[in-house]
Amino acid sequence: MLDNNDDIFEVKRGEEPKYSVVAFINPRVENPSDFMILNLKTFKFEIIPDLNQKDSNKVKATLEILELNQRDTLIVARKSAGKHYYEMMDRLVRILKAANQEELQQVLTPYDEYFNFSQPLDDIKSEIKASYKKYIGSYQHPSVWQSIKKIDSKISPKWKTIFEKILEALDW
């Protein structure tokens, strides 16, 4: 809970809280990315600078209670997700560069969805791009993707190149 000064106030089990402001980010009504960002060097969350005390304390409590920066399995999984996002987007760039269906099929993995190769090449590429957009939008650790778009798309040469070739991916 947060007290009247927006400081964290611990409520002991079995006690009625004195205050009514919850010191926790509720992702059903609040966007966590409005309060914190994932550092893609450490794969740990950091408080967005210049938050007011109330919001800053909500982030601190959320990170502490859920142990989002302490659990090694989460940090490793976020890093793995970052690598996977890069591999997917790099492959999509190569798919979109394919000059013919043979080149296209060489880039696809055996696990990619079945695509109708009787269609024109541009239609197949559009269908594949739409499937990648859907896949990325539902892949685990979306905070990694959000940080890639928000930060690495501007500072990482490899990500800059990818987003220059697939500009609309910044809106995925």
Secondary structure, DSSP 8 states (H G I E B T S, - for coil): -B-TTS-B----TTS--S--B--S--TTTS-GGGTEEEETTTTEEEE-TT--HHHHHHHHHHHHHHTTTT-HHHHHHHHHHHHHHHHHHHHHHHHHH-SSHHHHHHHS-TTS----TTS-HHHHHHHHHHHHHHHHHHSS-HHHHHHIIIIIHHH-HHHHHHHHHSGGGGG-
